[in-house]
Amino acid sequence: MKVNRKEMKKRARENLSRHYGLYVFVCMVAAYLGTEQARAFRFLSVFSTGQGATTGLLIRGGINPALNDVVNFVQTHFVHDIGRIPELGTTNGVFALLVRTIADGTIPSYFVHLADSLTRSPQAGTLILIGFAVAVHALFWVFVVQTLSVVNRRFFVEGRIYEKVPFDRYLFFIRVKKWWSVARALLWKNVLWCLWALTIVGGWIKHYSYLLVPYILAENPETTGRQAVALSRTMMNGHKWEAFMISLSMLGWYILDVATLGVSSLFWTNAYRQAIFSEFFVRIRAGYLEENPKAETVFDNPYLYRLAPRGLLEKAYAKEIVDMKKINPIQNAYTGFKGFLERNFGLVFRLSSQERAYERYNFTQWDLKEMKWQVERKEYPIKLSPIPEIRHRHVLRSLYPGRNYTVTSVALLFFFMSFVGWCWEVSLHLIQNGRFVDRGVLHLPWLPIYGFGCVFILLLLRRWRQEPLKEFLYAIVLCGVVEYFTSVYLQAVYHTEWWSYQGYFLNLNGRICAEGLLVFGLGGMAFVYIVAPLLDNWFRKIGIDKLNKVAIALGVVFVADVIYSHFYPNEGQGVTTGKVVTERASHKASG
């Protein structure tokens, strides 16, 4: 089937205009993670010596470029002394040792020293830590980053036909229990491409030969890697040049991306290109099915590409249609001050039986609203999917965005994200510099700026949770305020810089920058719509009352760390930027 580029681009623009906010967000996530279109963040990056709260490495080009630093590091330092761990001091005693271990962040140092002693190598411990960090990043790429490229195709293909595409489509492969299958298929495709890339032109040719693999998996995740690669090669016979010409026709947009330092790619080009190639796949797929009717065993999801008959929908959703008609409103369980907290922040103290019933009622309304959209052909009908999706109706085990969070749940989410932020920055610094550094002002493994930022987005932006685009924009503003005034506070109290964005594009006094805020905004959205609901489901399964003591214990330790760090902050090479206010330096000199 001959591809009409003009008509294809027209349909792509129509698709993009219907779902602009969703598509831009999806492509921003892809660019940040390095799934594809990572050049968007690289354009924005002005390489400097500034050290940001999200780290320069994290901002400059997503996750995948971080792994490149490992090669350079090993080549440079393998036969040299690698960031030797400083001695703990000379004070004797178990308690003194314990205090120094916590205060200096040297717990991982023991593992380094242990590995050095066992292998009798002065470098083994650090290399083991680096290897562990690289392994974590590699697994993240295999099971999350590359798989999301297929999820993105699913968003765009569904959006061609349907007015609404649910945000929880991100968990599509989990619901059909095919996440591992898709990851394995993509890994096979990427390994083949890497081998071909070793030849002179093989990488370029196979890029277009394997172009349709993610789309094939997006429709039928049961397809193996071998089948998807073979099918894509067959379908692209005679169409590789057309695909290349489509890419070439986007040259003007790429030039604009460079001229705008990547801004246009984030807010238009990436999504537009994805929409165009989705149209390309649909046209190639239709032509292939005309010539090969037996291929319907693989392409077995017709209602991704056309609306289902109303009679078929009414039959498939008969129970849901009855439920929609007989659902009765119940009395609001939240009044007075509790009602104020629930309405404005989604915060509750505990979940009584009445409150649980009210929450189930709201969840049922939300769930049936989605079912109604599917019956009305505004959303893809999951009940007509060849692979049934697992959904837990009337039980809060889904990504219900309008849920309320208990105080205990919020506290645990704060500590969890603070720990995740610490792990993330430590691992990135380890990969980039080959040395463990206990990041942050505090001494224990948590970075409160991550925890506070996520909790603030979750609570203060509660009323916009049902509007993802507004939630994203307000999250950027809120994170900017938090990061800016955190920087002001730390410098005012300690006269030391813990980060600086000087030299970065669109930075404000070196305290915040456009790139960092985009990263925080994307992370905040992932937290609100995926991480927080999943963790809250887990907390509820364990029992909120059982976790109260855990939250209190963590709170006591956190307060103790804050008090101790107020007088003895964690600082030094790799933690702070090294810039100290003159007043403090003069005090030290005079003292």
Secondary structure in CASP SS format (residue, H / E / C, confidence):
PFRMAT SS
TARGET T0000
AUTHOR 0000-0000-0000
METHOD secondary structure of the structure
MODEL  1
M C 1.00
K C 1.00
V C 1.00
N C 1.00
R H 1.00
K H 1.00
E H 1.00
M H 1.00
K H 1.00
K H 1.00
R H 1.00
A H 1.00
R H 1.00
E H 1.00
N H 1.00
L H 1.00
S H 1.00
R H 1.00
H C 1.00
Y H 1.00
G H 1.00
L H 1.00
Y H 1.00
V H 1.00
F H 1.00
V H 1.00
C H 1.00
M H 1.00
V H 1.00
A H 1.00
A H 1.00
Y H 1.00
L H 1.00
G C 1.00
T C 1.00
E C 1.00
Q C 1.00
A C 1.00
R H 1.00
A H 1.00
F H 1.00
R H 1.00
F H 1.00
L H 1.00
S C 1.00
V C 1.00
F C 1.00
S C 1.00
T C 1.00
G C 1.00
Q C 1.00
G C 1.00
A C 1.00
T C 1.00
T C 1.00
G H 1.00
L H 1.00
L H 1.00
I H 1.00
R C 1.00
G C 1.00
G C 1.00
I C 1.00
N H 1.00
P H 1.00
A H 1.00
L H 1.00
N H 1.00
D H 1.00
V H 1.00
V H 1.00
N H 1.00
F H 1.00
V H 1.00
Q H 1.00
T H 1.00
H H 1.00
F C 1.00
V C 1.00
H C 1.00
D C 1.00
I C 1.00
G C 1.00
R C 1.00
I C 1.00
P C 1.00
E C 1.00
L C 1.00
G C 1.00
T C 1.00
T C 1.00
N C 1.00
G C 1.00
V H 1.00
F H 1.00
A H 1.00
L H 1.00
L H 1.00
V H 1.00
R H 1.00
T H 1.00
I H 1.00
A H 1.00
D H 1.00
G C 1.00
T C 1.00
I H 1.00
P H 1.00
S H 1.00
Y H 1.00
F H 1.00
V H 1.00
H H 1.00
L H 1.00
A H 1.00
D H 1.00
S H 1.00
L H 1.00
T H 1.00
R C 1.00
S C 1.00
P C 1.00
Q C 1.00
A H 1.00
G H 1.00
T H 1.00
L H 1.00
I H 1.00
L H 1.00
I H 1.00
G H 1.00
F H 1.00
A H 1.00
V H 1.00
A H 1.00
V H 1.00
H H 1.00
A H 1.00
L H 1.00
F H 1.00
W H 1.00
V H 1.00
F H 1.00
V H 1.00
V H 1.00
Q H 1.00
T H 1.00
L H 1.00
S H 1.00
V H 1.00
V H 1.00
N H 1.00
R H 1.00
R H 1.00
F H 1.00
F H 1.00
V H 1.00
E H 1.00
G H 1.00
R H 1.00
I H 1.00
Y C 1.00
E C 1.00
K E 1.00
V C 1.00
P C 1.00
F H 1.00
D H 1.00
R H 1.00
Y H 1.00
L H 1.00
F H 1.00
F H 1.00
I H 1.00
R H 1.00
V C 1.00
K C 1.00
K C 1.00
W H 1.00
W H 1.00
S H 1.00
V H 1.00
A H 1.00
R H 1.00
A H 1.00
L H 1.00
L H 1.00
W H 1.00
K H 1.00
N H 1.00
V H 1.00
L H 1.00
W H 1.00
C H 1.00
L H 1.00
W H 1.00
A H 1.00
L C 1.00
T C 1.00
I C 1.00
V C 1.00
G H 1.00
G H 1.00
W H 1.00
I H 1.00
K H 1.00
H H 1.00
Y H 1.00
S H 1.00
Y C 1.00
L C 1.00
L C 1.00
V H 1.00
P H 1.00
Y H 1.00
I H 1.00
L H 1.00
A H 1.00
E H 1.00
N C 1.00
P C 1.00
E C 1.00
T C 1.00
T C 1.00
G H 1.00
R H 1.00
Q H 1.00
A H 1.00
V H 1.00
A H 1.00
L H 1.00
S H 1.00
R H 1.00
T H 1.00
M H 1.00
M H 1.00
N C 1.00
G C 1.00
H C 1.00
K H 1.00
W H 1.00
E H 1.00
A H 1.00
F H 1.00
M H 1.00
I H 1.00
S H 1.00
L H 1.00
S H 1.00
M C 1.00
L H 1.00
G H 1.00
W H 1.00
Y H 1.00
I H 1.00
L H 1.00
D H 1.00
V H 1.00
A H 1.00
T C 1.00
L C 1.00
G C 1.00
V H 1.00
S H 1.00
S H 1.00
L H 1.00
F H 1.00
W H 1.00
T H 1.00
N H 1.00
A H 1.00
Y H 1.00
R H 1.00
Q H 1.00
A H 1.00
I H 1.00
F H 1.00
S H 1.00
E H 1.00
F H 1.00
F H 1.00
V H 1.00
R H 1.00
I H 1.00
R H 1.00
A H 1.00
G H 1.00
Y H 1.00
L H 1.00
E H 1.00
E H 1.00
N C 1.00
P H 1.00
K H 1.00
A H 1.00
E H 1.00
T H 1.00
V C 1.00
F C 1.00
D C 1.00
N C 1.00
P H 1.00
Y H 1.00
L H 1.00
Y C 1.00
R C 1.00
L C 1.00
A C 1.00
P C 1.00
R H 1.00
G H 1.00
L H 1.00
L H 1.00
E H 1.00
K H 1.00
A H 1.00
Y C 1.00
A H 1.00
K H 1.00
E H 1.00
I H 1.00
V H 1.00
D H 1.00
M H 1.00
K H 1.00
K H 1.00
I C 1.00
N C 1.00
P C 1.00
I C 1.00
Q C 1.00
N C 1.00
A C 1.00
Y C 1.00
T C 1.00
G H 1.00
F H 1.00
K H 1.00
G H 1.00
F H 1.00
L H 1.00
E H 1.00
R H 1.00
N H 1.00
F H 1.00
G C 1.00
L E 1.00
V E 1.00
F C 1.00
R C 1.00
L C 1.00
S C 1.00
S H 1.00
Q H 1.00
E H 1.00
R H 1.00
A H 1.00
Y H 1.00
E H 1.00
R H 1.00
Y H 1.00
N H 1.00
F H 1.00
T H 1.00
Q H 1.00
W H 1.00
D H 1.00
L H 1.00
K H 1.00
E H 1.00
M H 1.00
K H 1.00
W H 1.00
Q H 1.00
V H 1.00
E C 1.00
R C 1.00
K C 1.00
E E 1.00
Y C 1.00
P C 1.00
I H 1.00
K H 1.00
L H 1.00
S C 1.00
P C 1.00
I C 1.00
P C 1.00
E C 1.00
I C 1.00
R C 1.00
H C 1.00
R C 1.00
H C 1.00
V C 1.00
L C 1.00
R C 1.00
S C 1.00
L C 1.00
Y C 1.00
P C 1.00
G C 1.00
R C 1.00
N C 1.00
Y E 1.00
T E 1.00
V H 1.00
T H 1.00
S H 1.00
V H 1.00
A H 1.00
L H 1.00
L H 1.00
F H 1.00
F H 1.00
F H 1.00
M H 1.00
S H 1.00
F H 1.00
V H 1.00
G H 1.00
W H 1.00
C H 1.00
W H 1.00
E H 1.00
V H 1.00
S H 1.00
L H 1.00
H H 1.00
L H 1.00
I H 1.00
Q H 1.00
N H 1.00
G C 1.00
R C 1.00
F C 1.00
V C 1.00
D C 1.00
R C 1.00
G C 1.00
V C 1.00
L C 1.00
H C 1.00
L C 1.00
P C 1.00
W C 1.00
L C 1.00
P H 1.00
I H 1.00
Y H 1.00
G H 1.00
F H 1.00
G H 1.00
C H 1.00
V H 1.00
F H 1.00
I H 1.00
L H 1.00
L H 1.00
L H 1.00
L C 1.00
R H 1.00
R H 1.00
W H 1.00
R C 1.00
Q C 1.00
E C 1.00
P H 1.00
L H 1.00
K H 1.00
E H 1.00
F H 1.00
L H 1.00
Y H 1.00
A H 1.00
I H 1.00
V H 1.00
L H 1.00
C H 1.00
G H 1.00
V H 1.00
V H 1.00
E H 1.00
Y H 1.00
F H 1.00
T H 1.00
S H 1.00
V H 1.00
Y H 1.00
L H 1.00
Q H 1.00
A H 1.00
V H 1.00
Y H 1.00
H C 1.00
T E 1.00
E C 1.00
W C 1.00
W C 1.00
S C 1.00
Y C 1.00
Q C 1.00
G C 1.00
Y C 1.00
F C 1.00
L C 1.00
N E 1.00
L E 1.00
N C 1.00
G C 1.00
R C 1.00
I E 1.00
C E 1.00
A H 1.00
E H 1.00
G H 1.00
L H 1.00
L H 1.00
V H 1.00
F H 1.00
G H 1.00
L H 1.00
G H 1.00
G H 1.00
M H 1.00
A H 1.00
F H 1.00
V H 1.00
Y H 1.00
I H 1.00
V H 1.00
A H 1.00
P H 1.00
L H 1.00
L H 1.00
D H 1.00
N H 1.00
W H 1.00
F H 1.00
R H 1.00
K H 1.00
I H 1.00
G C 1.00
I H 1.00
D H 1.00
K H 1.00
L H 1.00
N H 1.00
K H 1.00
V H 1.00
A H 1.00
I H 1.00
A H 1.00
L H 1.00
G H 1.00
V H 1.00
V H 1.00
F H 1.00
V H 1.00
A H 1.00
D H 1.00
V H 1.00
I H 1.00
Y H 1.00
S H 1.00
H H 1.00
F H 1.00
Y C 1.00
P C 1.00
N C 1.00
E C 1.00
G C 1.00
Q E 1.00
G C 1.00
V C 1.00
T E 1.00
T C 1.00
G C 1.00
K C 1.00
V E 1.00
V C 1.00
T H 1.00
E H 1.00
R H 1.00
A H 1.00
S H 1.00
H H 1.00
K H 1.00
A H 1.00
S H 1.00
G C 1.00
END
